[in-house]
Amino acid sequence: MPEQVLVTGGSGYIAGWCVAELLRRGYRVRTTVRTPDRQQAVVDAVSTVVDPAGRLGFAVADLTADEGWDTALKGVDRVLHVASPLGATAAQDPDALIATARDGALRVLRAAADAGVRRVVMTSAANAASPSSYATEGVTDETLWTDPDDPTLIPYRRSKTLAERAAWDFVRDHAGSTELTCVLPGAVFGPVLTADTRGSVDIVGRMVSGKLRVLPRIGLEIVDVRDLVDLHIRAMTSPAAAGERFLGTGEFMWMADMARVLREGLGADGARVPTRRVPDAVVRLAARFGDAQLRESVPALGRRNRHTTEKAARLLDWRPRPAGETVLDCARSLIGHGTVRELSRAPGA
């Protein structure tokens, strides 16, 4: 019988693709949702790329509560712990963001250890393996840990770092035979499964819809969601991955380069993509009076730090596709799902 894999947070962007790809590769999949009414949306999303064929099940469990996790892990061989709170909530309560990420990871690991799960692959973030300042020159790898005590860190970076550290501490002291592997993604783009997908893909959507009118000097290490899912599954199955961290970043692109790719690749659909660049000083000034999301982008202006994925290539034979291809596929998918049209109609800049 095929192995049973639990994917946490199946209604999320990365998790949805994890569910779809695992099903495509023949696994039995169970995924968690916070409430039962989310189940059909997951089925509908996954069904756009693969037939679940009776191999997809659900468990109701929330990262903020103990209830449901023992049931979710019963009979499970492996876990992809992808669910995590988004940084957008940090402006309201940074401590709650950190607690949800850290305590949620521990709930999953505790239940996995109790159930005798073979391996848990946890989605961390590349910014948990980065210098505190992105202005620091150089190329870094998985041996670097972000300093969670640095007061300049935004809450999202702190939450991802503390959650991953807590996971490693738990496995060292309490997990028994359950193994842990962590995947640290960069900026995740690529096709979407549903029209309401949000997160990093909003950057591309705002460019194509014309809602983003200028281009700040921000660069991203772009990884395709399909490649990132492939890395998760390699990390889940490879004996060499046990107890390891793997950076899942991709090619570096400035936002101006992303915009150029979109204008050249989309034809008429790229007519609204911005061309004007904005000086760093203007962004910093606007951030003082803007929203939390804008303020959190300021540390990335003129970014100099990069990551290497040599370890994932060497141990797991993983190589991501070109970033330009990913950006274009993301835009075409957003256009096809009507997301760009809805963004263009929405009020605001």
C-alpha positions as CSV (number, residue, x, y, z in Angstrom):
1,M,0.0,0.0,0.0
2,P,1.3,3.5,-0.8
3,E,2.7,5.6,2.1
4,Q,0.4,8.0,3.9
5,V,1.7,11.6,4.0
6,L,0.2,14.4,6.1
7,V,0.5,17.9,4.6
8,T,-0.4,20.7,7.1
9,G,-2.5,23.7,5.9
10,G,-3.8,22.2,2.6
11,S,-5.6,25.4,1.6
12,G,-2.3,27.3,1.4
13,Y,-0.3,28.0,-1.8
14,I,2.7,25.8,-1.2
15,A,0.7,23.1,0.7
16,G,-1.9,22.8,-2.1
17,W,0.9,22.1,-4.6
18,C,2.4,19.6,-2.2
19,V,-0.9,17.8,-2.0
20,A,-1.3,17.8,-5.8
21,E,2.2,16.5,-6.5
22,L,2.1,13.8,-3.8
23,L,-1.1,12.5,-5.3
24,R,0.4,12.7,-8.8
25,R,3.3,10.5,-7.5
26,G,0.9,7.9,-6.1
27,Y,0.9,8.7,-2.4
28,R,-2.1,8.7,-0.1
29,V,-2.5,12.2,1.3
30,R,-4.2,13.6,4.3
31,T,-4.2,17.4,4.8
32,T,-5.2,19.6,7.7
33,V,-7.7,22.4,7.5
34,R,-8.7,24.8,10.3
35,T,-12.5,24.2,9.6
36,P,-14.4,21.6,7.7
37,D,-15.8,24.1,5.3
38,R,-12.4,24.5,3.7
39,Q,-12.2,20.9,2.5
40,Q,-14.1,21.4,-0.8
41,A,-11.9,24.3,-1.8
42,V,-8.8,22.1,-1.4
43,V,-10.4,19.3,-3.5
44,D,-11.4,21.8,-6.2
45,A,-7.9,23.4,-6.3
46,V,-6.1,20.1,-6.4
47,S,-8.4,18.7,-9.0
48,T,-7.3,21.3,-11.5
49,V,-4.0,19.4,-11.9
50,V,-4.6,15.8,-10.7
51,D,-7.5,13.5,-9.9
52,P,-7.6,12.8,-6.1
53,A,-9.1,9.4,-7.0
54,G,-10.1,8.6,-3.4
55,R,-6.6,9.1,-2.1
56,L,-7.2,12.5,-0.4
57,G,-8.4,12.8,3.1
58,F,-8.8,15.6,5.7
59,A,-8.2,16.3,9.4
60,V,-9.4,19.4,11.2
61,A,-6.6,20.9,13.2
62,D,-5.3,24.4,14.0
63,L,-1.7,25.4,14.9
64,T,-3.0,27.3,17.9
65,A,-4.7,24.4,19.6
66,D,-3.8,20.9,20.7
67,E,-7.1,19.3,19.6
68,G,-7.1,17.3,16.4
69,W,-3.3,16.7,15.9
70,D,-3.2,13.1,17.3
71,T,-6.0,12.1,15.0
72,A,-4.4,13.9,12.1
73,L,-1.1,12.0,12.6
74,K,-2.7,8.5,13.1
75,G,-1.4,6.0,10.6
76,V,0.9,8.6,8.9
77,D,4.3,7.6,7.6
78,R,5.7,11.1,6.7
79,V,4.8,14.7,7.3
80,L,5.2,17.9,5.3
81,H,4.7,20.6,7.8
82,V,4.0,23.6,5.5
83,A,1.4,25.6,7.4
84,S,2.6,28.7,9.1
85,P,1.1,32.1,10.0
86,L,1.7,34.9,7.4
87,G,3.7,38.0,8.2
88,A,0.8,40.3,7.4
89,T,-0.7,39.7,10.9
90,A,2.5,40.8,12.6
91,A,1.5,44.5,12.6
92,Q,-1.4,43.6,15.0
93,D,0.5,41.3,17.3
94,P,4.1,40.3,16.6
95,D,4.2,38.1,19.7
96,A,1.2,36.1,18.5
97,L,2.8,35.5,15.1
98,I,5.9,34.1,16.8
99,A,4.0,32.0,19.2
100,T,1.7,30.5,16.5
101,A,4.7,29.5,14.3
102,R,6.8,28.1,17.2
103,D,4.0,26.4,19.2
104,G,2.3,25.1,16.0
105,A,5.5,23.4,14.9
106,L,5.9,21.8,18.3
107,R,2.3,20.5,18.2
108,V,3.0,18.9,14.9
109,L,6.3,17.4,16.0
110,R,5.0,16.1,19.3
111,A,2.0,14.4,17.6
112,A,4.3,13.0,14.9
113,A,6.7,11.6,17.4
114,D,3.9,10.0,19.4
115,A,2.5,8.4,16.2
116,G,5.9,7.0,15.2
117,V,6.2,9.1,12.0
118,R,9.4,8.3,10.1
119,R,10.2,11.9,9.0
120,V,8.9,15.4,9.3
121,V,9.9,17.9,6.6
122,M,9.3,21.4,8.0
123,T,9.0,24.5,5.8
124,S,11.2,27.2,7.3
125,A,12.5,30.2,5.3
126,A,15.7,31.4,3.7
127,N,15.5,34.4,5.9
128,A,16.1,32.1,8.9
129,A,19.6,31.5,7.4
130,S,20.6,35.1,6.6
131,P,22.6,37.9,8.1
132,S,20.4,40.3,10.1
133,S,21.1,42.9,7.5
134,Y,20.5,42.1,3.8
135,A,23.1,44.7,3.1
136,T,25.8,42.4,4.3
137,E,27.9,41.3,1.3
138,G,28.4,37.7,0.5
139,V,26.9,34.3,-0.3
140,T,25.7,32.3,2.7
141,D,24.6,28.7,3.2
142,E,22.6,26.5,5.7
143,T,25.3,26.8,8.4
144,L,24.3,30.4,9.1
145,W,21.5,31.1,11.5
146,T,19.7,34.4,11.7
147,D,20.1,36.1,15.1
148,P,16.5,36.1,16.5
149,D,17.6,38.6,19.2
150,D,18.5,41.3,16.8
151,P,16.0,44.1,17.4
152,T,16.0,45.2,13.8
153,L,14.4,41.9,12.6
154,I,10.9,42.1,11.3
155,P,8.5,39.7,13.2
156,Y,8.1,37.3,10.3
157,R,11.9,36.6,10.2
158,R,12.0,36.2,13.9
159,S,9.0,33.9,13.9
160,K,10.5,31.6,11.2
161,T,13.9,31.5,13.0
162,L,12.5,30.8,16.4
163,A,10.1,28.1,15.1
164,E,12.8,26.3,13.3
165,R,15.2,26.4,16.3
166,A,12.4,25.1,18.5
167,A,11.8,22.2,16.1
168,W,15.5,21.2,16.1
169,D,15.6,21.4,19.9
170,F,12.5,19.2,20.2
171,V,13.8,16.6,17.9
172,R,17.1,16.5,19.7
173,D,15.5,15.9,23.1
174,H,12.1,14.2,22.5
175,A,11.5,12.9,19.0
176,G,12.8,9.4,19.4
177,S,13.1,7.8,16.0
178,T,11.2,10.6,14.2
179,E,13.6,12.4,11.9
180,L,13.5,16.1,11.0
181,T,14.5,17.9,7.8
182,C,14.0,21.6,7.1
183,V,13.5,23.3,3.8
184,L,14.2,27.1,3.6
185,P,12.5,28.7,0.6
186,G,13.2,32.0,-1.1
187,A,10.5,34.1,-2.7
188,V,7.9,31.6,-4.0
189,F,6.2,32.2,-7.4
190,G,4.8,30.1,-10.2
191,P,1.3,29.0,-11.2
192,V,-1.6,29.2,-8.8
193,L,-4.2,26.6,-8.2
194,T,-7.0,29.0,-7.3
195,A,-8.0,32.6,-8.0
196,D,-7.7,33.6,-4.3
197,T,-4.1,32.6,-3.8
198,R,-2.2,35.4,-2.0
199,G,1.2,35.9,-0.5
200,S,4.3,36.4,-2.6
201,V,2.4,36.0,-6.0
202,D,0.7,39.3,-5.2
203,I,3.8,41.1,-6.3
204,V,3.5,39.7,-9.8
205,G,-0.3,40.3,-9.8
206,R,0.2,43.9,-8.7
207,M,2.8,44.5,-11.5
208,V,0.6,43.0,-14.2
209,S,-2.6,44.8,-13.0
210,G,-0.9,48.2,-12.9
211,K,-1.5,48.5,-9.1
212,L,2.3,48.6,-8.5
213,R,3.2,51.8,-10.3
214,V,6.9,52.1,-9.5
215,L,9.8,49.7,-9.0
216,P,11.7,49.8,-5.7
217,R,15.3,48.5,-5.8
218,I,14.4,45.2,-4.2
219,G,15.8,41.9,-5.3
220,L,14.3,38.4,-4.7
221,E,15.7,34.9,-4.9
222,I,12.9,33.4,-6.9
223,V,11.9,29.8,-6.6
224,D,9.1,28.1,-8.5
225,V,6.5,26.5,-6.3
226,R,6.7,23.3,-8.4
227,D,10.4,23.1,-7.8
228,L,10.0,23.9,-4.1
229,V,7.5,21.0,-3.8
230,D,9.9,18.7,-5.6
231,L,12.6,19.7,-3.0
232,H,10.2,18.9,-0.1
233,I,9.5,15.5,-1.5
234,R,13.2,14.8,-2.1
235,A,13.9,15.9,1.4
236,M,11.1,13.6,2.6
237,T,12.4,10.5,0.9
238,S,16.2,10.7,0.6
239,P,18.2,9.0,3.4
240,A,20.8,11.8,3.0
241,A,18.3,14.4,4.0
242,A,17.7,13.2,7.6
243,G,18.7,15.9,10.1
244,E,19.6,18.5,7.5
245,R,18.6,22.0,6.4
246,F,18.2,22.7,2.7
247,L,18.0,26.2,1.2
248,G,15.4,26.3,-1.5
249,T,16.2,29.6,-3.2
250,G,16.5,30.3,-6.8
251,E,17.9,32.8,-9.3
252,F,18.2,36.4,-8.0
253,M,16.2,39.1,-9.8
254,W,15.7,42.7,-9.1
255,M,12.0,43.8,-9.4
256,A,13.0,45.9,-12.4
257,D,14.2,42.7,-14.1
258,M,11.0,41.0,-13.3
259,A,9.1,43.8,-14.8
260,R,11.1,43.7,-18.0
261,V,10.5,39.9,-18.3
262,L,6.8,40.5,-17.9
263,R,6.6,43.3,-20.4
264,E,8.5,41.4,-23.0
265,G,6.9,38.0,-22.4
266,L,3.2,38.9,-21.9
267,G,2.6,41.1,-25.0
268,A,-0.5,43.1,-24.6
269,D,-1.2,41.6,-21.2
270,G,2.0,43.3,-20.0
271,A,1.1,46.8,-21.0
272,R,0.4,47.9,-17.4
273,V,3.6,46.6,-15.9
274,P,5.5,49.6,-14.5
275,T,8.8,50.9,-15.9
276,R,9.7,53.7,-13.5
277,R,12.2,53.0,-10.8
278,V,12.0,54.7,-7.5
279,P,15.0,55.8,-5.4
280,D,15.7,54.1,-2.1
281,A,15.3,57.4,-0.2
282,V,11.8,57.9,-1.5
283,V,10.8,54.4,-0.4
284,R,12.2,54.9,3.1
285,L,10.3,58.2,3.4
286,A,7.1,56.7,2.2
287,A,7.5,53.8,4.6
288,R,7.5,56.1,7.6
289,F,4.0,57.0,6.7
290,G,2.9,53.9,4.9
291,D,1.6,50.5,6.0
292,A,3.5,47.7,7.8
293,Q,4.1,45.8,4.6
294,L,6.0,48.7,3.1
295,R,8.0,49.3,6.2
296,E,9.0,45.6,6.3
297,S,10.4,46.0,2.7
298,V,12.9,48.7,3.6
299,P,15.7,46.4,4.9
300,A,15.7,44.6,1.6
301,L,16.5,47.8,-0.5
302,G,19.7,47.3,-2.4
303,R,20.1,43.8,-1.1
304,R,23.6,42.3,-1.3
305,N,23.2,39.0,0.5
306,R,22.6,35.8,-1.6
307,H,22.2,32.1,-0.7
308,T,23.7,29.0,-2.3
309,T,21.7,25.9,-3.0
310,E,24.9,23.8,-3.5
311,K,23.9,21.4,-0.7
312,A,20.5,20.6,-2.2
313,A,22.1,20.0,-5.6
314,R,24.9,17.8,-4.1
315,L,22.8,15.7,-1.7
316,L,19.4,15.7,-3.4
317,D,20.2,16.4,-7.1
318,W,17.9,19.4,-7.0
319,R,18.1,22.3,-9.5
320,P,15.4,25.0,-9.9
321,R,14.3,26.3,-13.2
322,P,15.2,29.8,-14.5
323,A,13.4,32.6,-12.5
324,G,12.2,34.4,-15.7
325,E,10.2,31.3,-16.6
326,T,8.7,31.1,-13.2
327,V,7.7,34.8,-13.2
328,L,6.0,34.4,-16.6
329,D,4.2,31.2,-15.6
330,C,3.0,33.0,-12.4
331,A,1.6,35.9,-14.4
332,R,-0.1,33.8,-17.0
333,S,-1.7,31.7,-14.3
334,L,-3.0,34.8,-12.4
335,I,-4.4,36.2,-15.7
336,G,-6.1,32.9,-16.5
337,H,-7.7,32.6,-13.0
338,G,-9.0,36.2,-13.3
339,T,-6.9,37.4,-10.4
340,V,-5.3,40.2,-12.3
341,R,-8.6,41.4,-13.5
342,E,-9.9,41.6,-10.0
343,L,-6.8,43.4,-8.8
344,S,-7.2,46.0,-11.5
345,R,-10.7,46.7,-10.4
346,A,-9.9,47.0,-6.7
347,P,-9.5,50.5,-5.2
348,G,-6.2,51.8,-4.1
349,A,-2.7,51.9,-5.6
